[in-house]
Amino acid sequence: MIGRIAGVILHRARDQVLIDVRGVGYIIHVSERTAASLPPVGQAAALYTDLLVREDLLQLFGFPTMLEKEWHRLLTSVQGVGAKVSLAVLGTLGTDGLSRAIALGDWSAVRKAQGVGPKLAQRIVLELKDKAPGIMALGGDLTVDAGDVALVETDAVSTPVAAKPRTAPSAQATSESLSALVNLGYGHSEAAAAVAEAQAREPEAATAALIRAALRSLAPKE
């Protein structure tokens, strides 16, 4: 299984990228959001990958973080959601937007992705509602980018070298907030919905502020 690729970009398109790794070129299918975030042709890049194997086809799909890769796997577990639809959803919403949409039951947000009709959007939200909190809770560990990659000249050969990956602060705050609420006795689904609602209002909120906001929404209404 090919889990990560680091090399030099030879070609970029709207939905795929060709990366050279020591003379071997890999075509990697990506979301439009990921494609837009990649560096120009001639520069180095790294992506986590998922390999799709069929009788007559081998396809690589690329993701900037392990969290996005896990969301892709979860999305494609839903009947009617193939790799292209999954990339369309991730490209439209991103991991934060997708987790919020599912936690809040907002299928209309999922519907905005190309190729997703109302019935499929509702099925995605319904089938993943109980599974989403698990990935959200692991977000701090999974939201690690594939690493900055620099080209290092060794014996007249340019070798891609990846720097230490970084964790996204928003995913870390989500993970820690969910853990705190579950430890306080709230169910995973209601905790996920409260955190998603709070984060929708304050996307950059740190863990403590996110917990306070979530607790306010969970408090009994008089």
Backbone torsions as a table, in degrees:
resi	resn	phi	psi	omega
1	MET	NA	131.1	177.1
2	ILE	-90.9	112.1	-175.0
3	GLY	-101.4	-18.1	-178.6
4	ARG	-159.3	141.4	178.5
5	ILE	-130.7	131.6	176.7
6	ALA	-130.5	127.9	-178.6
7	GLY	-173.6	-158.3	-176.7
8	VAL	-105.4	132.9	-179.7
9	ILE	-74.0	121.8	177.6
10	LEU	-97.7	-29.5	-178.1
11	HIS	-155.6	141.8	177.2
12	ARG	-124.9	138.0	173.6
13	ALA	-131.6	179.7	-177.0
14	ARG	-65.2	-31.3	-174.6
15	ASP	-129.2	11.2	178.0
16	GLN	-159.6	163.9	179.9
17	VAL	-141.9	143.7	176.5
18	LEU	-106.3	118.1	-177.4
19	ILE	-116.1	128.2	177.9
20	ASP	-89.8	126.1	176.6
21	VAL	-122.1	98.2	179.9
22	ARG	52.1	46.4	175.2
23	GLY	93.5	-7.9	177.9
24	VAL	-109.0	126.0	-178.4
25	GLY	-96.2	127.4	179.4
26	TYR	-110.4	124.8	173.6
27	ILE	-87.3	121.0	-176.6
28	ILE	-121.3	122.7	178.8
29	HIS	-82.4	134.1	-176.2
30	VAL	-137.3	165.2	174.7
31	SER	-75.9	162.1	178.7
32	GLU	-62.2	-34.4	179.2
33	ARG	-63.6	-44.5	179.4
34	THR	-67.5	-43.0	180.0
35	ALA	-58.2	-41.5	-178.6
36	ALA	-67.7	-24.6	-176.8
37	SER	-88.3	-9.6	-177.1
38	LEU	-76.3	152.8	178.3
39	PRO	-71.4	170.5	-177.9
40	PRO	-67.5	167.2	175.2
41	VAL	-58.0	137.8	-179.8
42	GLY	98.3	-14.4	177.5
43	GLN	-101.3	164.7	-176.2
44	ALA	-88.9	152.3	179.0
45	ALA	-153.0	160.8	177.4
46	ALA	-137.5	141.2	178.9
47	LEU	-139.9	142.9	167.2
48	TYR	-76.2	146.7	-174.2
49	THR	-131.3	155.1	174.5
50	ASP	-128.7	129.4	-175.9
51	LEU	-99.6	122.9	175.8
52	LEU	-97.2	122.7	-177.5
53	VAL	-115.4	123.2	173.3
54	ARG	-129.6	173.8	-178.0
55	GLU	-56.9	-42.9	-174.6
56	ASP	-115.8	17.3	-172.9
57	LEU	-154.6	137.2	170.1
58	LEU	-125.9	122.7	-179.6
59	GLN	-131.8	138.1	176.1
60	LEU	-104.3	135.4	175.9
61	PHE	-118.6	134.2	-172.9
62	GLY	-112.5	147.5	-176.9
63	PHE	-141.4	141.0	-179.3
64	PRO	-73.1	-21.2	179.7
65	THR	-137.3	159.1	175.6
66	MET	-66.1	-31.3	179.3
67	LEU	-61.9	-44.4	179.6
68	GLU	-65.1	-36.4	177.3
69	LYS	-62.9	-41.4	179.1
70	GLU	-67.6	-37.9	176.0
71	TRP	-63.2	-38.8	178.0
72	HIS	-60.1	-45.9	179.4
73	ARG	-63.4	-38.8	179.7
74	LEU	-68.4	-43.3	179.6
75	LEU	-61.9	-43.2	-177.6
76	THR	-73.7	-5.2	174.5
77	SER	-81.1	-12.6	179.3
78	VAL	-83.3	132.2	179.8
79	GLN	-58.6	129.2	179.3
80	GLY	94.3	-5.4	179.1
81	VAL	-106.6	107.8	175.0
82	GLY	-94.2	-177.5	-177.5
83	ALA	-61.2	-40.4	-178.1
84	LYS	-66.1	-41.6	178.3
85	VAL	-65.4	-41.6	178.3
86	SER	-58.8	-45.6	179.4
87	LEU	-65.1	-34.6	178.2
88	ALA	-65.0	-41.9	179.5
89	VAL	-65.7	-47.1	179.9
90	LEU	-65.7	-35.8	179.0
91	GLY	-68.5	-32.0	-179.7
92	THR	-80.2	-43.9	-172.7
93	LEU	-104.0	-27.8	-170.9
94	GLY	73.2	171.0	-177.9
95	THR	-68.4	-38.9	179.8
96	ASP	-65.1	-46.2	-179.3
97	GLY	-65.5	-37.9	179.6
98	LEU	-67.6	-44.3	-179.8
99	SER	-63.2	-39.1	178.0
100	ARG	-65.2	-44.9	-177.7
101	ALA	-60.1	-43.1	-178.4
102	ILE	-71.4	-43.9	-179.2
103	ALA	-62.3	-34.4	-177.9
104	LEU	-93.5	-1.4	-179.2
105	GLY	70.0	25.9	-175.8
106	ASP	-89.9	78.7	-177.6
107	TRP	-69.4	-22.6	179.8
108	SER	-64.4	-29.4	176.6
109	ALA	-69.1	-40.9	178.1
110	VAL	-66.1	-32.9	-179.3
111	ARG	-60.8	-22.3	-176.9
112	LYS	-69.8	-17.8	-179.4
113	ALA	-72.5	141.6	-179.9
114	GLN	-63.1	133.8	177.8
115	GLY	88.8	2.4	-179.0
116	VAL	-111.8	113.8	177.1
117	GLY	-88.7	174.7	-178.2
118	PRO	-57.8	-43.8	-177.6
119	LYS	-65.3	-42.5	-179.6
120	LEU	-68.2	-39.1	178.7
121	ALA	-61.9	-42.7	178.5
122	GLN	-65.7	-38.0	179.6
123	ARG	-65.4	-41.1	178.9
124	ILE	-59.6	-48.6	-178.6
125	VAL	-64.8	-43.2	-177.4
126	LEU	-66.3	-46.6	-175.7
127	GLU	-72.8	-27.8	-174.7
128	LEU	-101.2	-3.1	-175.4
129	LYS	-58.3	-39.9	-179.3
130	ASP	-84.3	-17.6	-178.8
131	LYS	-92.5	-27.6	-176.1
132	ALA	-58.5	-42.6	-178.8
133	PRO	-57.0	-31.9	179.5
134	GLY	-63.4	-43.4	178.2
135	ILE	-72.3	-37.9	177.5
136	MET	-61.0	-38.5	-179.2
137	ALA	-68.5	-26.2	179.6
138	LEU	-93.8	1.7	-174.0
139	GLY	-53.5	-38.8	-178.8
140	GLY	-63.3	-31.0	179.1
141	ASP	-87.2	-31.2	-175.4
142	LEU	-89.4	-25.2	-177.6
143	THR	-82.7	68.9	176.9
144	VAL	-119.0	120.7	-177.2
145	ASP	-67.6	166.2	-174.7
146	ALA	-73.7	-1.2	175.5
147	GLY	99.8	140.2	171.5
148	ASP	-66.8	141.5	-178.0
149	VAL	-122.4	129.2	178.3
150	ALA	-118.5	152.1	176.9
151	LEU	-93.2	121.1	-179.3
152	VAL	-111.3	127.2	-179.4
153	GLU	-81.4	117.9	176.2
154	THR	-132.6	115.8	-178.7
155	ASP	55.3	45.2	177.4
156	ALA	66.4	16.3	177.7
157	VAL	-119.1	132.7	178.4
158	SER	-84.2	118.2	-178.4
159	THR	-115.0	124.6	177.3
160	PRO	-69.1	130.6	177.6
161	VAL	-126.2	124.4	-177.2
162	ALA	-89.6	137.8	175.2
163	ALA	-82.6	174.4	179.8
164	LYS	-63.9	127.9	179.2
165	PRO	-61.4	160.2	-179.0
166	ARG	-123.7	149.5	178.9
167	THR	-96.9	138.9	179.8
168	ALA	-76.4	128.5	-177.9
169	PRO	-59.2	-39.4	-176.7
170	SER	-64.1	-39.8	179.2
171	ALA	-68.9	-35.7	178.2
172	GLN	-64.8	-42.8	179.3
173	ALA	-64.4	-41.0	177.8
174	THR	-61.1	-48.4	-179.1
175	SER	-59.4	-48.3	-178.0
176	GLU	-67.1	-37.3	179.4
177	SER	-67.0	-43.2	177.8
178	LEU	-60.7	-44.2	179.7
179	SER	-60.5	-42.8	-179.2
180	ALA	-64.1	-43.4	-177.8
181	LEU	-68.0	-39.9	178.0
182	VAL	-64.8	-38.3	177.9
183	ASN	-65.8	-24.5	177.7
184	LEU	-83.1	-3.7	175.4
185	GLY	107.4	0.2	179.0
186	TYR	-79.2	149.5	178.0
187	GLY	-70.6	156.8	-177.0
188	HIS	-60.2	-43.7	-177.5
189	SER	-67.1	-45.6	-179.6
190	GLU	-69.1	-33.7	176.6
191	ALA	-66.4	-43.1	179.7
192	ALA	-62.7	-41.5	179.3
193	ALA	-65.0	-41.4	-180.0
194	ALA	-65.6	-42.6	179.2
195	VAL	-66.6	-41.6	179.3
196	ALA	-62.4	-42.4	179.0
197	GLU	-63.8	-43.0	179.8
198	ALA	-66.3	-39.9	-177.9
199	GLN	-72.7	-27.2	176.1
200	ALA	-65.4	-34.6	178.5
201	ARG	-78.7	-36.7	-178.5
202	GLU	-132.1	81.1	-175.4
203	PRO	-58.6	-29.7	-176.4
204	GLU	-99.5	11.5	-176.5
205	ALA	-63.0	139.2	175.4
206	ALA	-76.5	172.1	-174.4
207	THR	-55.5	-50.5	-176.4
208	ALA	-60.3	-44.9	-179.8
209	ALA	-66.2	-36.7	-179.9
210	LEU	-67.0	-40.3	178.2
211	ILE	-64.2	-45.4	179.9
212	ARG	-60.6	-44.1	-179.2
213	ALA	-65.4	-40.4	179.3
214	ALA	-65.5	-41.1	179.5
215	LEU	-64.0	-36.0	177.7
216	ARG	-62.8	-40.4	-179.2
217	SER	-73.1	-24.8	179.9
218	LEU	-86.1	-15.0	-177.9
219	ALA	-64.6	143.2	178.7
220	PRO	-57.0	136.0	179.8
221	LYS	-88.2	129.7	-179.2
222	GLU	-85.5	NA	NA
